[in-house]
Amino acid sequence: MTATPALADDLQRQVDAIVQPLMQAQRIPGMAVAVYANGQAHYFSYGVADKADNRPVTRDTLFEVGSVSKTYTATLVALASAQGKLDLDAPASRYQPALEKSALGSASILELGAYSADCLPLQFPDEVSNDKQALVFLQQWQQKTERGTRRCYSNPSLGLFGNLAAQAQKRPFAELMRQDLLPGLGLKHTYLQVPAAERSHYAQGYDANERPIRVSPGPFADEAYGIKTSATDMLAYLRAQLDPQGLSADMAKAIAITHGGYFQVGDMTQGLGWERYPYPVALDTLVKGNGVQMIREAQATKRLQPAQPAGPAYWYNKTGATTGFGAYVVFVPSKGMAIALLANRNYPNDERVRAAHAILSAVTP
């Protein structure tokens, strides 16, 4: 559904007034904004996907979404759980024999997915350049904290989480994503590797020095930050979070699993991939919850037992970035609203949060 012309024009003015100054202040070449509210989908496109040829951004432009990819990985893992192919409470060593007798081998799948198995680093060290070396690094890891007491946001932790789901099913992770998860969600323009036929839609990212850049291969890249998608597909993905009707029963169950609350970290409750806050939520709480400290520093955490179920009255969100792209996505089931901000430049999380909050405040019923 799309809005009536009058409503669409009014929302266009409101979004323009928020996004255009943001782009100018942060030197963002191009942005795609998708909003779902009052049962209607809205798309807003700004600037260029590539400065070299002035190719404009459209709702079909493909953006790297960085760590928003973790929510897709979490759904893939949760789907394996819903299908009885993986036990989230099982130790990692059950599915990855290389971790047997290692410190991380006794950590549960769930703890790894919630960054609470141990204080693993944000990134792998530079000398770890592929998945095989990543597994050796994790095999040799020495425990630093008591399991379940500290949340340390970590690509290695989430990467292993996704890898274990692939090991449990004896299929490559990328194959599971491409053949099972993305089609199961009805996503036709979401990729780990952008195919040749879609390269003309792939935005060019830009780093802090205005140099063109796209994401490079790295250890567990597919699991942790590999998704490229469009505003159209991203909004379809967010609408599936709001209402999984039309998806398989297993996929609907998987989505509910990712929405659950497993660890309490201050005002934020850690789900699988998603982070959630009771709604309504103050802007300052969201800014803090998505801030640099939450990403780069260890946070005291407490496991919720039993886990909190998925619920409608929450603000669910996730930020993501690569060197040349920045993304932020939100959905609030009780309000039936969602938003995606996709940009071909990495810019501060607090600016993304403020922009999304302002836009959703304008459309909140």
Residue pairs with C-beta under 8 A, 6 or more apart in sequence:
1 39
1 40
1 41
2 8
2 40
2 41
2 42
3 11
3 40
3 42
7 40
8 42
11 35
11 42
11 362
11 363
12 44
14 359
14 362
15 33
15 35
15 42
15 44
15 359
15 362
16 44
18 355
18 358
18 359
19 31
19 33
19 44
19 46
19 355
20 46
22 28
22 351
22 355
23 31
23 46
23 47
23 343
25 351
26 345
26 347
26 348
26 351
27 210
27 345
28 47
28 326
28 343
28 344
28 345
28 347
29 47
29 48
29 49
29 51
29 206
29 344
29 345
30 45
30 46
30 47
30 48
30 49
30 56
30 57
30 61
30 203
30 343
30 344
31 45
31 46
31 47
31 57
31 341
31 342
31 343
31 344
32 43
32 44
32 45
32 46
32 57
32 58
32 59
32 61
32 63
32 230
32 231
32 340
32 342
33 43
33 44
33 45
33 46
33 231
33 339
33 340
33 341
33 342
33 359
34 41
34 42
34 43
34 44
34 59
34 231
34 232
34 234
34 235
34 238
34 338
34 339
34 340
34 342
35 41
35 42
35 43
35 44
35 235
35 337
35 338
35 339
35 359
35 360
35 363
36 42
36 235
36 238
36 239
36 242
36 336
36 337
36 338
36 339
37 335
37 336
37 337
37 338
37 360
37 363
37 364
37 365
38 336
38 337
38 363
38 365
39 336
41 235
41 239
43 59
43 231
43 232
43 235
45 56
45 57
45 58
45 59
45 61
45 231
46 57
47 56
47 57
48 54
48 55
48 56
48 57
49 55
49 56
49 57
49 58
49 61
49 201
49 202
49 203
49 204
49 344
50 203
50 204
51 204
51 206
51 212
52 204
52 212
57 203
57 344
59 230
59 231
59 232
60 189
60 201
60 230
60 231
60 232
61 201
61 202
61 203
61 230
61 231
61 342
62 189
62 191
62 194
62 198
62 201
62 202
62 203
62 228
62 229
62 230
63 203
63 228
63 229
63 230
63 231
63 325
63 327
63 342
63 343
63 344
64 203
64 205
64 214
64 215
64 225
64 227
64 228
64 322
64 324
64 325
64 327
65 227
65 228
65 229
65 234
65 320
65 325
65 327
65 329
65 342
66 225
66 319
66 320
66 321
66 322
66 325
66 326
66 327
67 155
67 224
67 225
67 318
67 319
67 320
67 321
68 227
68 318
68 319
68 320
68 327
68 328
68 329
69 222
69 223
69 224
69 225
69 226
69 227
69 320
70 158
70 223
70 224
70 225
70 273
70 318
70 320
71 258
71 273
71 274
71 318
71 329
72 177
72 181
72 182
72 190
72 227
72 237
72 273
73 158
73 161
73 162
73 165
73 223
73 224
73 273
74 113
74 161
74 258
74 271
74 272
74 273
74 274
75 181
75 185
75 251
75 254
75 255
75 258
75 273
76 162
76 165
76 173
76 176
76 177
76 180
76 181
77 86
77 88
77 109
77 113
77 161
77 162
77 164
77 165
77 272
78 253
78 254
78 255
78 257
78 258
78 272
79 180
79 181
79 184
79 250
79 251
79 254
80 86
80 165
80 168
80 169
81 87
81 88
81 254
81 257
82 250
82 251
82 253
82 254
82 257
83 250
85 168
85 169
86 95
86 109
86 164
86 165
86 168
86 169
87 94
87 109
88 108
88 109
88 110
88 113
88 257
89 108
89 109
89 110
90 108
90 109
91 105
91 106
91 107
91 108
92 99
92 104
92 105
92 106
92 107
92 108
92 109
92 112
92 117
92 160
92 164
93 99
93 100
93 101
93 102
93 105
93 106
95 109
95 164
95 165
95 167
95 168
96 105
96 135
96 160
96 163
96 164
96 167
98 135
98 139
99 105
99 138
99 139
102 138
102 139
102 140
102 141
103 118
103 141
103 142
103 143
104 112
104 117
104 118
104 138
104 139
104 141
104 143
104 160
106 147
107 117
107 118
107 147
108 117
109 161
109 164
109 165
110 262
110 272
111 117
111 147
111 148
112 157
112 158
112 160
112 161
112 164
113 157
113 158
113 161
113 272
113 273
114 151
114 262
114 263
114 270
114 271
114 272
114 301
115 151
115 152
115 153
115 154
115 157
115 158
115 270
116 147
116 148
116 149
116 150
116 151
116 152
116 263
116 270
116 301
116 303
117 147
117 157
118 141
118 143
118 144
118 145
118 147
118 150
118 152
118 157
119 144
119 145
119 150
119 152
119 154
119 298
120 141
120 152
120 154
120 156
120 157
121 152
121 154
121 156
122 152
122 153
122 154
122 155
122 295
122 296
123 155
123 156
124 134
124 137
124 155
124 156
124 218
124 219
124 220
125 137
127 133
128 134
128 137
128 219
129 218
129 219
130 219
131 163
131 219
131 220
133 219
134 156
134 159
134 160
134 219
134 220
135 163
137 156
137 219
138 156
138 160
145 152
145 298
148 263
148 301
148 302
148 303
149 300
149 301
149 302
150 298
150 299
150 300
150 301
151 263
151 265
151 270
151 298
151 299
151 300
151 301
152 298
152 299
153 294
153 295
153 296
155 220
155 224
155 225
156 219
156 220
158 220
158 223
158 224
159 219
159 220
159 223
159 224
160 220
161 223
162 173
162 220
162 222
162 223
162 224
163 173
163 220
163 223
165 173
165 176
166 172
166 173
166 176
169 176
173 222
173 223
174 192
174 193
174 222
177 192
177 222
178 191
178 192
182 190
184 247
184 248
184 251
185 236
185 237
185 240
185 247
185 251
186 236
186 240
186 246
186 247
187 229
187 233
187 236
187 237
188 233
189 198
189 201
189 229
189 230
189 232
189 233
190 227
190 228
190 229
190 230
190 233
190 234
190 237
191 198
191 227
191 228
191 229
192 222
192 226
192 227
192 228
194 201
194 202
194 228
201 230
202 214
202 228
203 325
203 344
204 212
204 214
204 324
204 344
205 212
205 213
205 214
205 215
205 322
205 323
205 324
205 325
205 344
205 345
205 346
206 212
206 213
206 324
206 344
206 345
207 213
207 323
207 324
207 346
208 346
212 324
213 323
213 324
214 322
214 324
215 221
215 225
215 226
215 322
215 323
215 324
215 325
225 320
225 322
229 237
231 340
231 342
234 329
234 340
234 342
235 338
235 340
238 329
238 330
238 331
238 338
238 339
238 340
239 338
240 247
240 255
241 255
241 259
241 316
241 331
241 333
241 338
242 331
242 333
242 336
242 338
244 251
244 252
244 255
244 256
245 252
247 255
255 310
256 309
256 310
257 272
257 310
258 271
258 272
258 273
258 274
259 271
259 274
259 276
259 310
259 311
259 314
259 316
260 271
260 272
260 307
260 308
260 309
260 310
261 269
261 270
261 271
261 276
261 304
261 307
261 308
261 309
262 269
262 270
262 271
262 272
262 303
262 304
262 307
262 308
263 269
263 270
263 301
263 302
263 303
263 304
264 270
264 301
264 302
264 304
265 294
265 299
265 300
265 301
266 288
266 289
266 299
267 277
267 281
267 285
267 288
267 289
268 275
268 276
268 277
268 289
268 294
269 275
269 276
269 277
269 304
269 308
269 314
270 301
271 316
273 318
274 316
274 317
274 318
275 289
275 290
275 316
275 317
275 318
276 314
276 315
276 316
276 317
277 285
277 286
277 289
277 314
277 315
277 317
278 313
278 314
278 315
279 313
279 314
279 315
279 332
279 334
279 335
280 315
281 315
283 353
283 354
283 357
286 315
286 317
286 353
286 357
287 349
287 350
287 353
287 354
288 294
290 317
290 319
290 328
290 349
290 350
290 352
290 353
291 349
291 350
292 349
293 299
311 333
312 333
312 334
313 333
313 334
314 332
314 333
314 334
315 330
315 332
316 330
316 331
316 332
316 333
317 328
317 329
317 330
317 353
317 356
318 328
318 329
319 326
319 327
319 328
319 349
319 352
319 353
320 326
320 327
320 328
320 329
321 327
321 346
322 346
323 346
324 344
324 345
324 346
325 342
325 343
325 344
325 345
325 346
326 341
326 343
326 345
326 346
326 347
326 352
327 340
327 341
327 342
327 343
327 352
328 340
328 341
328 349
328 352
328 353
328 355
328 356
329 338
329 339
329 340
329 341
330 338
330 339
330 340
330 356
330 360
331 337
331 338
331 339
332 338
332 360
335 364
335 365
336 365
337 360
337 363
337 364
337 365
339 356
339 359
339 360
341 352
341 355
341 356
